Amino acid sequence: MAEFEDHVAGIGALADDTRRELYLYVCAQPGPVGRDQAAAALELPRHQAKFHLDRLEEAGLLEAEYARLTGRTGPGAGRPAKLYRRAAERVAVSLPDRRYELAADLMARAISDAAATGAPVGEALTRVAREHGRRLAGAATTPKTTDPDHALHLAADTLSENGYEPRRQDHTVVLANCPFHPLAQTHTELVCGMNHALLAALADELAPGTLEARLDPAEGRCCVLLTAGRLTAGRRGPT
């Protein structure tokens, strides 16, 4: 949610026409842009260009650095000028949340692993998806648990930060959004298998023996459900 709010704030900064023009101008230049250069290019008062450039920096759309434009150093060279360039981090908002870059990264890693080891690509994808699921669980601020109710809350909190839109229903967490939905529509077995492996590993890591990720496709939601309770060995997710 915090990442989403940051991205919305960044995009909201471009609602102002002058600010948007300044942003596009800076992005189009081959090097960092100073306030005087930007003001002259857009025929703006310098103080107005400064104000909007600084707002774009605060919103995370631009990054700033300082340099002497004259190239002189030492006494009498003057103060360094503040220069702006496009921020390295991409800002985007997709509603509902989609994680295409994550899917691409997992698949690319799986292909690389398969090429290096000779393992089937499907097996490699399951392995890297489970590794990612364990990393997500490791980032949770709450320790592992064996309490079913706590396990569901912990899973919901973790997955809400990763685009799944969890909804608690009794002893189940329903995931209202699939971050890989369009891919799952066209490559169902591959993408749902990857997603299931990821969520099964996350469940095992957050609440071993208590939380289960179950493949249960249905219209209008993610293909995986999370349920809590004492699990038997036959009900555990893939390893």
C-alpha positions as a printed Julia matrix, in Angstrom:
239×3 Matrix{Float64}:
   0.0     0.0     0.0
   2.81    2.44    0.78
   4.4     1.79   -2.63
   1.03    2.35   -4.33
   0.49    5.63   -2.46
   3.97    6.84   -3.43
   3.27    6.07   -7.08
  -0.1     7.81   -6.97
   1.55   10.87   -5.41
   4.16   10.87   -8.15
   1.58   10.67  -10.92
  -0.58   13.28   -9.18
   2.35   15.7    -9.36
   1.98   15.66  -13.15
  -1.62   16.89  -13.07
  -0.36   20.49  -13.23
   0.26   21.5   -16.87
   3.43   23.49  -16.18
   4.88   20.77  -14.0
   4.15   18.14  -16.62
   5.83   20.21  -19.33
   8.89   20.69  -17.14
   9.05   16.96  -16.43
   8.83   16.08  -20.13
  11.47   18.68  -20.96
  13.93   17.33  -18.37
  13.34   13.76  -19.55
  14.06   14.73  -23.16
  17.47   16.27  -22.42
  20.71   14.27  -22.81
  22.07   15.48  -19.45
  20.93   17.02  -16.15
  19.03   20.3   -16.45
  19.5    23.45  -14.37
  16.75   25.8   -13.26
  17.83   28.61  -15.58
  17.91   26.27  -18.59
  14.47   24.88  -17.83
  13.0    28.34  -17.2
  14.37   29.66  -20.46
  13.2    26.67  -22.47
   9.62   26.94  -21.23
   9.66   30.74  -20.98
   8.92   30.67  -17.25
  10.09   32.93  -14.42
  13.03   31.27  -12.69
  11.25   31.12   -9.33
   8.33   29.29  -10.93
  10.61   26.76  -12.62
  12.43   26.22   -9.32
   9.16   25.62   -7.46
   7.86   23.02   -9.9
  11.2    21.25  -10.34
  11.51   20.89   -6.57
   7.94   19.52   -6.33
   8.8    16.95   -8.99
  11.86   15.97   -6.98
   9.8    15.61   -3.8
   7.32   13.39   -5.67
  10.16   11.07   -6.73
   9.87   11.85  -10.43
  13.15   13.75  -10.67
  16.52   13.31   -8.99
  18.87   16.19   -8.22
  22.62   16.68   -8.14
  24.9    19.69   -7.71
  27.61   20.84  -10.1
  29.37   24.05  -11.17
  28.13   24.81  -14.66
  31.16   26.99  -15.47
  33.58   24.15  -14.87
  35.65   26.4   -12.6
  36.76   25.31   -9.13
  38.26   26.96   -6.12
  37.67   30.46   -4.71
  35.46   32.66   -6.87
  33.99   29.75   -8.79
  30.54   30.34   -7.28
  28.1    27.96   -5.67
  27.24   24.69   -7.4
  23.96   24.75   -9.31
  21.16   22.31   -8.63
  20.57   20.08  -11.65
  17.66   17.73  -12.31
  17.28   14.5   -14.23
  14.6    11.83  -14.48
  14.53    9.51  -11.48
  15.92    6.04  -12.06
  12.91    4.35  -10.48
   9.94    3.84  -12.78
   6.64    5.23  -11.51
   3.5     3.4   -12.6
   0.07    2.57  -11.22
  -2.04   -0.3   -12.52
  -5.57   -0.89  -11.27
  -5.97   -3.6   -10.19
  -2.35   -4.25   -9.27
  -0.36   -6.25  -11.79
   3.16   -7.64  -11.31
   4.32   -8.4   -14.84
   7.95   -7.58  -14.05
   7.95  -10.14  -11.22
   6.53  -12.82  -13.53
   9.13  -11.96  -16.17
  11.95  -12.08  -13.61
  10.87  -15.47  -12.22
  10.5   -16.94  -15.69
  13.83  -15.57  -16.88
  15.58  -16.99  -13.82
  13.89  -20.34  -14.4
  14.99  -20.46  -18.05
  18.55  -19.57  -17.03
  18.57  -22.25  -14.34
  17.14  -24.83  -16.72
  19.76  -24.0   -19.34
  22.54  -24.3   -16.78
  21.35  -27.5   -15.07
  19.39  -29.32  -17.75
  16.32  -29.43  -15.51
  12.86  -29.02  -17.09
  11.8   -25.38  -17.22
   8.62  -26.12  -15.28
  10.59  -27.59  -12.38
  12.97  -24.64  -12.41
  10.06  -22.19  -12.36
   8.52  -23.95   -9.38
  11.85  -23.74   -7.57
  12.45  -20.02   -8.18
   8.8   -19.2    -7.38
   9.13  -20.97   -4.04
  12.35  -19.08   -3.33
  10.51  -15.82   -3.95
   7.64  -16.91   -1.7
  10.09  -17.59    1.11
  11.66  -14.17    0.62
   8.25  -12.5     0.9
   7.58  -14.4     4.11
  11.01  -13.48    5.44
  10.18   -9.8     4.99
   7.18  -10.08    7.34
   7.71   -8.19   10.58
   5.85  -10.79   12.68
   7.56  -14.08   13.59
   6.31  -17.46   12.41
   3.17  -18.74   14.08
   1.2   -21.95   14.58
  -2.0   -20.17   15.62
  -4.51  -20.48   12.74
  -6.16  -17.1    13.25
  -2.82  -15.32   13.57
  -1.54  -17.19   10.5
  -4.42  -15.89    8.38
  -3.9   -12.32    9.59
  -0.17  -12.56    8.92
  -0.72  -13.96    5.42
  -3.3   -11.28    4.62
  -1.0    -8.49    5.79
   1.9    -9.84    3.71
  -0.15  -10.41    0.57
  -1.87   -7.02    0.75
   1.56   -5.48    0.18
   2.1    -7.62   -2.89
  -0.98   -6.95   -5.0
  -3.26   -9.86   -4.04
  -6.08   -7.92   -2.3
  -6.74  -10.53    0.41
 -10.25  -10.93    1.88
 -10.77  -12.88    5.1
 -13.66  -15.36    5.04
 -13.87  -17.46    8.19
 -10.9   -19.87    8.05
  -9.91  -18.83    4.54
  -8.16  -15.92    2.87
  -9.58  -15.29   -0.59
  -7.3   -13.35   -2.93
  -9.54  -10.96   -4.84
  -6.82  -10.0    -7.32
  -4.36  -12.05   -9.33
  -1.23   -9.96   -9.99
  -0.59  -12.09  -13.08
  -4.18  -12.2   -14.39
  -3.74  -11.55  -18.16
  -0.82  -14.0   -18.27
  -2.86  -16.58  -16.37
  -5.65  -16.23  -18.9
  -3.42  -17.21  -21.8
  -0.88  -19.48  -20.05
  -3.04  -20.88  -17.26
  -1.15  -24.01  -16.26
   2.26  -22.34  -16.29
   1.3   -19.13  -14.48
  -1.11  -20.68  -11.97
   1.49  -23.32  -11.16
   4.08  -20.61  -10.57
   1.67  -18.62   -8.42
   0.68  -21.69   -6.4
   4.32  -22.6    -5.76
   5.05  -19.03   -4.63
   2.08  -18.88   -2.23
   2.63  -22.43   -0.93
   6.2   -21.57    0.03
   5.04  -18.33    1.65
   2.41  -20.24    3.65
   4.92  -22.88    4.75
   7.36  -20.2     5.84
   4.85  -18.01    7.7
   2.97  -20.79    9.51
   4.47  -24.24    8.96
   1.92  -27.02    9.43
  -0.88  -24.49    9.93
  -1.36  -22.49    6.74
  -2.1   -24.11    3.38
  -2.12  -22.6    -0.11
  -4.66  -24.56   -2.15
  -5.08  -24.38   -5.92
  -8.78  -23.68   -6.45
  -9.42  -21.66   -9.64
 -12.62  -19.59   -9.88
 -13.85  -16.58  -11.83
 -13.09  -13.13  -10.44
 -10.23  -14.0    -8.09
  -6.78  -15.53   -7.77
  -6.54  -19.26   -8.42
  -5.17  -19.94   -4.91
  -6.96  -19.94   -1.55
  -5.2   -19.84    1.82
  -6.73  -21.88    4.63
  -5.62  -22.35    8.22
  -5.82  -25.35   10.49
  -3.74  -28.33   11.41
  -2.62  -29.77    8.07
  -1.81  -33.37    7.33
   1.21  -34.3     5.27
  -1.07  -35.15    2.33
  -2.5   -31.62    2.21
   0.73  -29.68    2.14
   1.77  -27.61   -0.87
   4.46  -28.7    -3.36
   8.06  -28.9    -2.24
